[in-house]
């Protein structure tokens, strides 16, 4: 209530008193003056209280900020102390991992036949057609690892891989063995002196496959395969969602029998990840590749490229193309010069400086319900000026695998592949221009110990029956490939066999 209003009200009340009270004007004025003084004093106290409240609020905010700073500092001290304090030493131990496949393949006459994911003419440039019921080989990878954690928290890892692949069915295969040490490297991680973006980075050196290679397993084709001998850093973290890898690999072109006719291809690669998106860029150089000579002293290819670039844009989804549960991956690759071998980066020393290649790869895995599971895949590639100016190698493969759960240990697998190719080698390596399509259909009753229906669980033992057919024009591509071999002609071919596959 305002002072004037209060004064008027009090005046009215005083003036309305009975006449016998006989108030004097001086008494009323004195009372009003005293009342006004009390109102002013009350206002002053309220104003002072408001000022004190504002000051208290500011002090509380300042105190909260100081407390947050102290908590952050304490957390950092705790982290640094944890890094600095000795940790329990874990001498670790040895781990053994492996992959293997082996099986028997024969035609409808119980005779030797042709097979393999690269059985078609397009296979020379990476055109795979699906592995189920189509593999005549034995291939083994044996991985031995040793890991440990040191007192300062640092971790170490050593890995060596032995691998062998062959097509003989004999038990003694030393004469045909391709036994090879494919990997031998060391990794160092959680180094206590690393901080910032390198806090959780892993440093490695040696001979290895790049950690972030990925493939379409049931087509038996890598999407990208980077390998060689070198060094690098994994997992430089820029944020919770962004990280990068950098590596330098070396590869050697030339004949195994003569190490003097080689050219070294050095590949510098930067691999970036932001959430599900991957962007990989590589540059390479092989000095004097155009002067490389064979074991007889003749130049291998006087117009071979000495440099190249390679790029990959990938999307790694934890769903089936964003539609339902499952997984899916898609990648678009481009390469120029030595980078025009876009799948096995830097491995082809015969490419021209003008060579260009585009490649699209995509696959997904998802359950359909009712015990059915499906995995579609697509591979397509276009390459021109690859080995001879004016040549072109174009092909596309569509593949579909279905799994039907029958019991907890038995499933039926079905796979279909279709590939169209238009290959114009312009006379390179005595190849002829051809075009046409290839079809493969496979049925494979399969035994598993468990996880029936899971595409990527092993071991498996499977029987299979495969029917293949292709346009007869493809038989003319080359005299030394599968389609040019005697007794393996267009018009329909049946293959039968048994195969095991396992990894752990």
FIZA-486765 format. One record per residue (C-alpha): residue in one letter; x, y, z. Coordinates in nm, 2 decimals. Layout:
% residues N
+---+--------+--------+--------+
: r :      x :      y :      z :
+---+--------+--------+--------+
: a :      X :      Y :      Z :
...
+---+--------+--------+--------+
***
This chain:
% residues 504
+---+--------+--------+--------+
: r :      x :      y :      z :
+---+--------+--------+--------+
: x :   0.00 :   0.00 :   0.00 :
: x :   0.13 :   0.34 :  -0.09 :
: x :   0.21 :   0.61 :   0.18 :
: x :  -0.05 :   0.86 :   0.05 :
: x :  -0.32 :   0.60 :   0.04 :
: x :  -0.24 :   0.49 :   0.40 :
: x :  -0.24 :   0.85 :   0.52 :
: x :  -0.58 :   0.92 :   0.37 :
: x :  -0.72 :   0.61 :   0.52 :
: x :  -0.59 :   0.69 :   0.87 :
: x :  -0.72 :   1.05 :   0.84 :
: x :  -1.06 :   0.92 :   0.75 :
: x :  -1.05 :   0.69 :   1.05 :
: x :  -0.94 :   0.96 :   1.29 :
: x :  -1.19 :   1.21 :   1.16 :
: x :  -1.47 :   0.96 :   1.19 :
: x :  -1.42 :   0.92 :   1.57 :
: x :  -1.70 :   1.03 :   1.80 :
: x :  -1.73 :   1.40 :   1.88 :
: x :  -1.68 :   1.33 :   2.25 :
: x :  -1.32 :   1.23 :   2.17 :
: x :  -1.25 :   1.58 :   2.06 :
: x :  -0.92 :   1.52 :   1.87 :
: x :  -0.71 :   1.82 :   1.79 :
: x :  -0.55 :   1.88 :   1.45 :
: x :  -0.20 :   1.89 :   1.59 :
: x :  -0.24 :   1.54 :   1.74 :
: x :  -0.35 :   1.39 :   1.41 :
: x :  -0.06 :   1.55 :   1.22 :
: x :   0.19 :   1.42 :   1.48 :
: x :   0.05 :   1.07 :   1.44 :
: x :   0.07 :   1.09 :   1.06 :
: x :   0.43 :   1.21 :   1.08 :
: x :   0.53 :   0.93 :   1.31 :
: x :   0.36 :   0.68 :   1.08 :
: x :   0.54 :   0.81 :   0.78 :
: x :   0.87 :   0.78 :   0.96 :
: x :   0.80 :   0.42 :   1.04 :
: x :   0.71 :   0.35 :   0.67 :
: x :   1.04 :   0.51 :   0.55 :
: x :   1.23 :   0.30 :   0.80 :
: x :   1.06 :  -0.02 :   0.68 :
: x :   1.14 :   0.07 :   0.32 :
: x :   1.50 :   0.12 :   0.41 :
: x :   1.52 :  -0.22 :   0.59 :
: x :   1.35 :  -0.39 :   0.29 :
: x :   1.60 :  -0.23 :   0.04 :
: x :   1.89 :  -0.34 :   0.26 :
: x :   1.76 :  -0.69 :   0.28 :
: x :   1.72 :  -0.70 :  -0.10 :
: x :   2.08 :  -0.59 :  -0.14 :
: x :   2.20 :  -0.85 :   0.10 :
: x :   2.00 :  -1.12 :  -0.09 :
: x :   2.16 :  -1.02 :  -0.42 :
: x :   2.51 :  -1.03 :  -0.26 :
: x :   2.44 :  -1.37 :  -0.11 :
: x :   2.33 :  -1.50 :  -0.45 :
: x :   2.64 :  -1.37 :  -0.62 :
: x :   2.86 :  -1.53 :  -0.35 :
: x :   2.67 :  -1.86 :  -0.39 :
: x :   2.74 :  -1.86 :  -0.77 :
: x :   3.10 :  -1.78 :  -0.71 :
: x :   3.13 :  -2.06 :  -0.46 :
: x :   2.97 :  -2.31 :  -0.70 :
: x :   3.21 :  -2.21 :  -0.98 :
: x :   3.51 :  -2.25 :  -0.74 :
: x :   3.37 :  -2.59 :  -0.64 :
: x :   3.34 :  -2.70 :  -1.00 :
: x :   3.70 :  -2.59 :  -1.07 :
: x :   3.82 :  -2.78 :  -0.76 :
: x :   3.63 :  -3.09 :  -0.86 :
: x :   3.78 :  -3.08 :  -1.22 :
: x :   4.12 :  -3.03 :  -1.08 :
: x :   4.07 :  -3.31 :  -0.83 :
: x :   3.95 :  -3.54 :  -1.12 :
: x :   4.26 :  -3.45 :  -1.33 :
: x :   4.49 :  -3.52 :  -1.03 :
: x :   4.32 :  -3.85 :  -0.98 :
: x :   4.36 :  -3.94 :  -1.34 :
: x :   4.73 :  -3.83 :  -1.35 :
: x :   4.79 :  -4.01 :  -1.02 :
: x :   4.63 :  -4.33 :  -1.16 :
: x :   4.86 :  -4.31 :  -1.46 :
: x :   5.16 :  -4.24 :  -1.25 :
: x :   5.09 :  -4.50 :  -0.98 :
: x :   5.23 :  -4.85 :  -1.04 :
: x :   4.97 :  -5.09 :  -1.17 :
: x :   4.96 :  -5.47 :  -1.11 :
: x :   5.20 :  -5.62 :  -1.36 :
: x :   5.02 :  -5.86 :  -1.60 :
: x :   5.27 :  -6.07 :  -1.78 :
: x :   4.98 :  -6.18 :  -2.00 :
: x :   5.03 :  -6.49 :  -2.19 :
: x :   5.01 :  -6.64 :  -2.53 :
: x :   4.69 :  -6.66 :  -2.74 :
: x :   4.63 :  -6.88 :  -3.04 :
: x :   4.39 :  -6.78 :  -3.31 :
: x :   4.33 :  -6.93 :  -3.65 :
: x :   4.13 :  -6.96 :  -3.97 :
: x :   4.10 :  -7.26 :  -4.19 :
: x :   3.90 :  -7.40 :  -4.48 :
: x :   3.94 :  -7.73 :  -4.65 :
: x :   3.72 :  -7.94 :  -4.88 :
: x :   3.67 :  -8.17 :  -5.17 :
: x :   3.54 :  -8.05 :  -5.50 :
: x :   3.45 :  -8.26 :  -5.80 :
: x :   3.22 :  -8.24 :  -6.11 :
: x :   2.92 :  -8.46 :  -6.19 :
: x :   3.16 :  -8.72 :  -6.34 :
: x :   3.35 :  -8.75 :  -6.02 :
: x :   3.65 :  -8.58 :  -6.19 :
: x :   3.86 :  -8.27 :  -6.13 :
: x :   3.69 :  -7.94 :  -6.20 :
: x :   3.74 :  -7.57 :  -6.18 :
: x :   3.64 :  -7.35 :  -5.89 :
: x :   3.72 :  -7.06 :  -5.67 :
: x :   3.56 :  -6.72 :  -5.61 :
: x :   3.77 :  -6.57 :  -5.91 :
: x :   3.67 :  -6.85 :  -6.15 :
: x :   3.53 :  -6.60 :  -6.41 :
: x :   3.74 :  -6.38 :  -6.65 :
: x :   3.65 :  -6.08 :  -6.43 :
: x :   3.83 :  -6.25 :  -6.14 :
: x :   4.16 :  -6.12 :  -6.27 :
: x :   4.05 :  -5.77 :  -6.18 :
: x :   3.88 :  -5.86 :  -5.85 :
: x :   3.54 :  -5.98 :  -5.98 :
: x :   3.45 :  -6.25 :  -5.72 :
: x :   3.13 :  -6.45 :  -5.76 :
: x :   3.07 :  -6.62 :  -5.42 :
: x :   3.25 :  -6.89 :  -5.23 :
: x :   2.99 :  -7.13 :  -5.11 :
: x :   3.02 :  -7.46 :  -5.30 :
: x :   3.30 :  -7.31 :  -5.51 :
: x :   3.63 :  -7.36 :  -5.33 :
: x :   3.87 :  -7.65 :  -5.41 :
: x :   4.16 :  -7.54 :  -5.19 :
: x :   4.29 :  -7.58 :  -4.84 :
: x :   4.39 :  -7.26 :  -4.68 :
: x :   4.52 :  -7.21 :  -4.32 :
: x :   4.61 :  -6.91 :  -4.10 :
: x :   4.79 :  -6.97 :  -3.77 :
: x :   4.81 :  -6.67 :  -3.54 :
: x :   5.02 :  -6.66 :  -3.23 :
: x :   5.00 :  -6.36 :  -3.00 :
: x :   5.16 :  -6.24 :  -2.67 :
: x :   5.01 :  -5.96 :  -2.47 :
: x :   5.11 :  -5.80 :  -2.14 :
: x :   5.05 :  -5.50 :  -1.92 :
: x :   5.35 :  -5.33 :  -1.76 :
: x :   5.38 :  -5.17 :  -1.41 :
: x :   5.34 :  -4.82 :  -1.56 :
: x :   5.01 :  -4.92 :  -1.73 :
: x :   5.15 :  -4.95 :  -2.08 :
: x :   5.04 :  -5.25 :  -2.29 :
: x :   5.24 :  -5.46 :  -2.55 :
: x :   5.12 :  -5.70 :  -2.82 :
: x :   5.33 :  -5.92 :  -3.05 :
: x :   5.17 :  -6.12 :  -3.33 :
: x :   5.30 :  -6.36 :  -3.59 :
: x :   5.09 :  -6.53 :  -3.86 :
: x :   5.19 :  -6.83 :  -4.07 :
: x :   4.97 :  -6.91 :  -4.37 :
: x :   4.96 :  -7.18 :  -4.63 :
: x :   4.73 :  -7.23 :  -4.93 :
: x :   4.72 :  -7.52 :  -5.19 :
: x :   4.50 :  -7.73 :  -5.41 :
: x :   4.65 :  -8.07 :  -5.37 :
: x :   4.44 :  -8.33 :  -5.18 :
: x :   4.75 :  -8.53 :  -5.06 :
: x :   4.85 :  -8.55 :  -4.70 :
: x :   5.22 :  -8.47 :  -4.77 :
: x :   5.23 :  -8.13 :  -4.95 :
: x :   5.58 :  -7.99 :  -4.89 :
: x :   5.65 :  -7.97 :  -5.26 :
: x :   5.34 :  -7.76 :  -5.34 :
: x :   5.33 :  -7.56 :  -5.01 :
: x :   5.30 :  -7.19 :  -5.01 :
: x :   5.39 :  -7.16 :  -4.64 :
: x :   5.46 :  -6.80 :  -4.56 :
: x :   5.51 :  -6.56 :  -4.27 :
: x :   5.24 :  -6.31 :  -4.35 :
: x :   5.25 :  -6.10 :  -4.03 :
: x :   5.51 :  -6.02 :  -3.77 :
: x :   5.46 :  -5.69 :  -3.57 :
: x :   5.46 :  -5.53 :  -3.23 :
: x :   5.21 :  -5.28 :  -3.08 :
: x :   5.26 :  -5.05 :  -2.79 :
: x :   4.95 :  -4.89 :  -2.62 :
: x :   4.84 :  -4.69 :  -2.32 :
: x :   5.18 :  -4.52 :  -2.30 :
: x :   5.18 :  -4.30 :  -1.98 :
: x :   5.37 :  -4.02 :  -2.14 :
: x :   5.11 :  -3.98 :  -2.42 :
: x :   4.83 :  -3.72 :  -2.37 :
: x :   4.57 :  -3.53 :  -2.56 :
: x :   4.47 :  -3.69 :  -2.89 :
: x :   4.74 :  -3.96 :  -2.83 :
: x :   4.62 :  -4.05 :  -2.49 :
: x :   4.48 :  -4.39 :  -2.60 :
: x :   4.67 :  -4.43 :  -2.92 :
: x :   4.85 :  -4.75 :  -3.03 :
: x :   5.18 :  -4.74 :  -3.20 :
: x :   5.29 :  -5.03 :  -3.42 :
: x :   5.57 :  -5.14 :  -3.65 :
: x :   5.65 :  -5.45 :  -3.85 :
: x :   5.48 :  -5.66 :  -4.12 :
: x :   5.10 :  -5.68 :  -4.10 :
: x :   4.76 :  -5.65 :  -4.24 :
: x :   4.60 :  -5.31 :  -4.16 :
: x :   4.37 :  -5.34 :  -3.86 :
: x :   4.07 :  -5.17 :  -4.03 :
: x :   4.06 :  -5.38 :  -4.35 :
: x :   3.71 :  -5.53 :  -4.41 :
: x :   3.56 :  -5.77 :  -4.65 :
: x :   3.24 :  -5.95 :  -4.77 :
: x :   3.32 :  -6.29 :  -4.63 :
: x :   3.07 :  -6.50 :  -4.83 :
: x :   3.20 :  -6.36 :  -5.16 :
: x :   3.56 :  -6.41 :  -5.03 :
: x :   3.65 :  -6.06 :  -5.14 :
: x :   3.81 :  -5.78 :  -4.94 :
: x :   3.64 :  -5.44 :  -4.97 :
: x :   3.98 :  -5.29 :  -4.90 :
: x :   4.31 :  -5.46 :  -4.81 :
: x :   4.61 :  -5.26 :  -4.70 :
: x :   4.92 :  -5.47 :  -4.60 :
: x :   5.29 :  -5.47 :  -4.62 :
: x :   5.58 :  -5.38 :  -4.39 :
: x :   5.60 :  -5.04 :  -4.21 :
: x :   5.47 :  -4.85 :  -3.90 :
: x :   5.18 :  -4.64 :  -3.79 :
: x :   4.96 :  -4.50 :  -3.52 :
: x :   4.60 :  -4.61 :  -3.45 :
: x :   4.32 :  -4.43 :  -3.27 :
: x :   4.43 :  -4.07 :  -3.25 :
: x :   4.11 :  -3.93 :  -3.09 :
: x :   3.99 :  -3.58 :  -3.18 :
: x :   3.66 :  -3.62 :  -3.00 :
: x :   3.43 :  -3.89 :  -2.87 :
: x :   3.32 :  -3.96 :  -3.23 :
: x :   3.62 :  -3.88 :  -3.43 :
: x :   3.95 :  -4.06 :  -3.46 :
: x :   4.23 :  -4.11 :  -3.71 :
: x :   4.50 :  -4.36 :  -3.81 :
: x :   4.81 :  -4.29 :  -4.00 :
: x :   5.05 :  -4.55 :  -4.15 :
: x :   5.34 :  -4.59 :  -4.39 :
: x :   5.36 :  -4.93 :  -4.57 :
: x :   5.62 :  -5.06 :  -4.81 :
: x :   5.55 :  -5.33 :  -5.07 :
: x :   5.78 :  -5.49 :  -5.33 :
: x :   5.71 :  -5.56 :  -5.70 :
: x :   5.90 :  -5.83 :  -5.88 :
: x :   5.97 :  -6.20 :  -5.89 :
: x :   6.03 :  -6.41 :  -5.58 :
: x :   6.32 :  -6.58 :  -5.75 :
: x :   6.51 :  -6.26 :  -5.80 :
: x :   6.51 :  -5.98 :  -5.55 :
: x :   6.72 :  -5.75 :  -5.76 :
: x :   6.45 :  -5.67 :  -6.02 :
: x :   6.22 :  -5.51 :  -5.77 :
: x :   6.08 :  -5.16 :  -5.72 :
: x :   5.96 :  -5.05 :  -5.37 :
: x :   5.61 :  -4.91 :  -5.35 :
: x :   5.57 :  -4.69 :  -5.04 :
: x :   5.21 :  -4.62 :  -4.93 :
: x :   5.12 :  -4.33 :  -4.69 :
: x :   4.77 :  -4.37 :  -4.57 :
: x :   4.54 :  -4.15 :  -4.35 :
: x :   4.23 :  -4.33 :  -4.23 :
: x :   3.96 :  -4.11 :  -4.06 :
: x :   3.64 :  -4.21 :  -3.88 :
: x :   3.36 :  -3.99 :  -3.76 :
: x :   3.08 :  -4.19 :  -3.62 :
: x :   2.98 :  -4.45 :  -3.88 :
: x :   3.15 :  -4.26 :  -4.17 :
: x :   3.50 :  -4.35 :  -4.29 :
: x :   3.72 :  -4.15 :  -4.52 :
: x :   4.05 :  -4.31 :  -4.62 :
: x :   4.31 :  -4.14 :  -4.84 :
: x :   4.64 :  -4.29 :  -4.96 :
: x :   4.93 :  -4.18 :  -5.17 :
: x :   5.20 :  -4.40 :  -5.31 :
: x :   5.53 :  -4.39 :  -5.50 :
: x :   5.74 :  -4.66 :  -5.66 :
: x :   6.05 :  -4.50 :  -5.80 :
: x :   6.19 :  -4.66 :  -6.11 :
: x :   5.89 :  -4.90 :  -6.15 :
: x :   5.90 :  -4.83 :  -6.52 :
: x :   6.26 :  -4.97 :  -6.53 :
: x :   6.19 :  -5.29 :  -6.34 :
: x :   6.33 :  -5.60 :  -6.51 :
: x :   6.24 :  -5.97 :  -6.50 :
: x :   6.47 :  -6.25 :  -6.41 :
: x :   6.60 :  -6.26 :  -6.77 :
: x :   6.69 :  -5.90 :  -6.76 :
: x :   6.40 :  -5.77 :  -6.98 :
: x :   6.19 :  -5.47 :  -6.87 :
: x :   5.87 :  -5.58 :  -6.72 :
: x :   5.67 :  -5.28 :  -6.83 :
: x :   5.84 :  -4.97 :  -6.95 :
: x :   5.53 :  -4.75 :  -6.92 :
: x :   5.43 :  -4.86 :  -6.57 :
: x :   5.31 :  -4.59 :  -6.32 :
: x :   5.55 :  -4.46 :  -6.05 :
: x :   5.29 :  -4.28 :  -5.84 :
: x :   4.93 :  -4.32 :  -5.74 :
: x :   4.64 :  -4.21 :  -5.52 :
: x :   4.36 :  -4.40 :  -5.36 :
: x :   4.05 :  -4.30 :  -5.17 :
: x :   3.77 :  -4.48 :  -4.99 :
: x :   3.44 :  -4.33 :  -4.85 :
: x :   3.26 :  -4.59 :  -4.63 :
: x :   2.95 :  -4.62 :  -4.41 :
: x :   2.94 :  -4.87 :  -4.13 :
: x :   2.59 :  -4.92 :  -4.00 :
: x :   2.49 :  -5.12 :  -3.69 :
: x :   2.15 :  -5.19 :  -3.86 :
: x :   2.04 :  -5.34 :  -4.19 :
: x :   2.06 :  -5.02 :  -4.40 :
: x :   1.87 :  -4.83 :  -4.14 :
: x :   1.56 :  -5.04 :  -4.20 :
: x :   1.57 :  -5.32 :  -3.93 :
: x :   1.81 :  -5.50 :  -3.70 :
: x :   2.14 :  -5.64 :  -3.84 :
: x :   2.45 :  -5.49 :  -3.99 :
: x :   2.55 :  -5.33 :  -4.32 :
: x :   2.85 :  -5.17 :  -4.48 :
: x :   2.89 :  -4.97 :  -4.80 :
: x :   3.20 :  -4.83 :  -4.96 :
: x :   3.29 :  -4.63 :  -5.27 :
: x :   3.65 :  -4.65 :  -5.38 :
: x :   3.86 :  -4.46 :  -5.64 :
: x :   4.21 :  -4.51 :  -5.75 :
: x :   4.45 :  -4.35 :  -6.01 :
: x :   4.79 :  -4.46 :  -6.13 :
: x :   4.93 :  -4.72 :  -5.89 :
: x :   4.62 :  -4.66 :  -5.68 :
: x :   4.39 :  -4.81 :  -5.96 :
: x :   4.42 :  -5.15 :  -5.79 :
: x :   4.16 :  -5.02 :  -5.54 :
: x :   4.10 :  -5.34 :  -5.34 :
: x :   4.46 :  -5.45 :  -5.26 :
: x :   4.61 :  -5.11 :  -5.23 :
: x :   4.95 :  -5.07 :  -5.40 :
: x :   4.99 :  -5.44 :  -5.49 :
: x :   4.98 :  -5.41 :  -5.88 :
: x :   5.30 :  -5.28 :  -6.04 :
: x :   5.18 :  -5.31 :  -6.40 :
: x :   4.93 :  -5.02 :  -6.39 :
: x :   4.96 :  -4.73 :  -6.62 :
: x :   5.00 :  -4.37 :  -6.50 :
: x :   4.66 :  -4.29 :  -6.66 :
: x :   4.48 :  -4.58 :  -6.50 :
: x :   4.15 :  -4.51 :  -6.33 :
: x :   3.92 :  -4.74 :  -6.13 :
: x :   3.59 :  -4.70 :  -5.95 :
: x :   3.46 :  -4.97 :  -5.72 :
: x :   3.13 :  -5.00 :  -5.52 :
: x :   3.08 :  -5.25 :  -5.25 :
: x :   2.79 :  -5.31 :  -5.02 :
: x :   2.65 :  -5.59 :  -4.81 :
: x :   2.41 :  -5.64 :  -4.52 :
: x :   2.29 :  -5.92 :  -4.28 :
: x :   1.95 :  -5.94 :  -4.11 :
: x :   1.70 :  -6.20 :  -3.98 :
: x :   1.38 :  -6.24 :  -4.17 :
: x :   1.19 :  -6.43 :  -3.90 :
: x :   1.06 :  -6.78 :  -3.89 :
: x :   1.42 :  -6.91 :  -3.88 :
: x :   1.53 :  -6.74 :  -4.20 :
: x :   1.83 :  -6.51 :  -4.24 :
: x :   1.94 :  -6.31 :  -4.55 :
: x :   2.26 :  -6.15 :  -4.66 :
: x :   2.27 :  -5.96 :  -4.99 :
: x :   2.59 :  -5.82 :  -5.14 :
: x :   2.69 :  -5.61 :  -5.44 :
: x :   3.03 :  -5.56 :  -5.60 :
: x :   3.08 :  -5.35 :  -5.91 :
: x :   3.39 :  -5.21 :  -6.08 :
: x :   3.49 :  -4.99 :  -6.37 :
: x :   3.85 :  -4.96 :  -6.48 :
: x :   4.00 :  -4.80 :  -6.79 :
: x :   4.35 :  -4.74 :  -6.93 :
: x :   4.45 :  -5.00 :  -6.67 :
: x :   4.73 :  -5.19 :  -6.84 :
: x :   4.71 :  -5.06 :  -7.21 :
: x :   4.58 :  -4.72 :  -7.32 :
: x :   4.22 :  -4.77 :  -7.44 :
: x :   4.15 :  -5.09 :  -7.24 :
: x :   3.86 :  -5.13 :  -7.01 :
: x :   3.74 :  -5.38 :  -6.75 :
: x :   3.38 :  -5.35 :  -6.63 :
: x :   3.19 :  -5.60 :  -6.42 :
: x :   2.92 :  -5.62 :  -6.16 :
: x :   2.83 :  -5.90 :  -5.92 :
: x :   2.51 :  -5.95 :  -5.73 :
: x :   2.51 :  -6.21 :  -5.46 :
: x :   2.25 :  -6.34 :  -5.22 :
: x :   2.28 :  -6.59 :  -4.94 :
: x :   1.99 :  -6.74 :  -4.74 :
: x :   2.01 :  -6.95 :  -4.43 :
: x :   1.72 :  -7.16 :  -4.30 :
: x :   1.73 :  -7.29 :  -3.94 :
: x :   1.61 :  -7.65 :  -3.93 :
: x :   1.73 :  -7.77 :  -3.58 :
: x :   1.97 :  -7.63 :  -3.32 :
: x :   2.26 :  -7.81 :  -3.51 :
: x :   2.14 :  -7.82 :  -3.87 :
: x :   2.07 :  -7.55 :  -4.13 :
: x :   2.02 :  -7.52 :  -4.50 :
: x :   2.23 :  -7.26 :  -4.69 :
: x :   2.13 :  -7.13 :  -5.03 :
: x :   2.34 :  -6.90 :  -5.24 :
: x :   2.29 :  -6.73 :  -5.58 :
: x :   2.54 :  -6.52 :  -5.77 :
: x :   2.50 :  -6.33 :  -6.10 :
: x :   2.79 :  -6.15 :  -6.27 :
: x :   2.79 :  -5.95 :  -6.59 :
: x :   3.13 :  -5.85 :  -6.74 :
: x :   3.24 :  -5.64 :  -7.03 :
: x :   3.62 :  -5.69 :  -7.07 :
: x :   3.83 :  -5.52 :  -7.33 :
: x :   4.20 :  -5.58 :  -7.26 :
: x :   4.31 :  -5.44 :  -7.60 :
: x :   4.55 :  -5.73 :  -7.65 :
: x :   4.72 :  -5.71 :  -7.31 :
: x :   4.87 :  -6.04 :  -7.19 :
: x :   4.71 :  -6.22 :  -7.49 :
: x :   4.36 :  -6.16 :  -7.36 :
: x :   4.06 :  -6.12 :  -7.59 :
: x :   3.77 :  -5.88 :  -7.56 :
: x :   3.45 :  -6.06 :  -7.43 :
: x :   3.12 :  -5.98 :  -7.27 :
: x :   2.85 :  -6.19 :  -7.11 :
: x :   2.71 :  -6.31 :  -6.79 :
: x :   2.78 :  -6.59 :  -6.53 :
: x :   2.53 :  -6.76 :  -6.29 :
: x :   2.60 :  -6.97 :  -5.99 :
: x :   2.34 :  -7.15 :  -5.76 :
: x :   2.44 :  -7.35 :  -5.45 :
: x :   2.25 :  -7.56 :  -5.20 :
: x :   2.45 :  -7.66 :  -4.89 :
: x :   2.31 :  -7.87 :  -4.60 :
: x :   2.52 :  -7.76 :  -4.30 :
: x :   2.61 :  -7.89 :  -3.95 :
: x :   2.70 :  -7.65 :  -3.67 :
: x :   2.78 :  -7.70 :  -3.30 :
: x :   2.56 :  -7.40 :  -3.22 :
: x :   2.45 :  -7.06 :  -3.32 :
: x :   2.25 :  -7.19 :  -3.62 :
: x :   2.15 :  -6.91 :  -3.85 :
: x :   2.44 :  -6.68 :  -3.75 :
: x :   2.63 :  -6.59 :  -4.07 :
: x :   2.96 :  -6.54 :  -3.89 :
: x :   2.98 :  -6.82 :  -3.64 :
: x :   3.20 :  -7.12 :  -3.70 :
: x :   3.29 :  -7.40 :  -3.73 :
: x :   3.07 :  -7.54 :  -4.00 :
: x :   3.07 :  -7.87 :  -4.20 :
: x :   2.87 :  -7.85 :  -4.52 :
: x :   2.78 :  -8.07 :  -4.81 :
: x :   2.70 :  -7.88 :  -5.13 :
: x :   2.57 :  -7.90 :  -5.48 :
: x :   2.65 :  -7.61 :  -5.72 :
: x :   2.53 :  -7.54 :  -6.07 :
: x :   2.71 :  -7.29 :  -6.29 :
: x :   2.66 :  -7.16 :  -6.64 :
: x :   2.78 :  -6.87 :  -6.85 :
: x :   2.78 :  -6.72 :  -7.19 :
: x :   2.99 :  -6.92 :  -7.43 :
: x :   3.17 :  -6.60 :  -7.55 :
: x :   3.35 :  -6.59 :  -7.22 :
: x :   3.53 :  -6.91 :  -7.31 :
: x :   3.74 :  -6.71 :  -7.55 :
: x :   3.89 :  -6.46 :  -7.30 :
: x :   4.21 :  -6.66 :  -7.24 :
: x :   4.36 :  -7.00 :  -7.30 :
: x :   4.51 :  -7.02 :  -6.96 :
: x :   4.21 :  -6.93 :  -6.73 :
: x :   3.94 :  -7.15 :  -6.59 :
: x :   3.69 :  -7.09 :  -6.88 :
: x :   3.96 :  -7.16 :  -7.13 :
: x :   4.05 :  -7.50 :  -6.98 :
: x :   3.96 :  -7.83 :  -7.15 :
: x :   3.64 :  -7.99 :  -7.04 :
: x :   3.51 :  -7.68 :  -6.86 :
: x :   3.27 :  -7.52 :  -7.11 :
: x :   2.96 :  -7.30 :  -7.12 :
: x :   2.63 :  -7.49 :  -7.12 :
: x :   2.60 :  -7.58 :  -6.75 :
: x :   2.85 :  -7.74 :  -6.50 :
: x :   2.76 :  -7.93 :  -6.18 :
: x :   3.00 :  -7.94 :  -5.89 :
: x :   2.96 :  -8.14 :  -5.57 :
: x :   3.17 :  -8.17 :  -5.25 :
: x :   3.21 :  -8.12 :  -4.88 :
: x :   3.39 :  -7.84 :  -4.69 :
: x :   3.48 :  -7.74 :  -4.34 :
: x :   3.54 :  -7.38 :  -4.23 :
: x :   3.64 :  -7.25 :  -3.89 :
: x :   3.79 :  -6.95 :  -3.72 :
: x :   3.85 :  -6.87 :  -3.35 :
+---+--------+--------+--------+
***
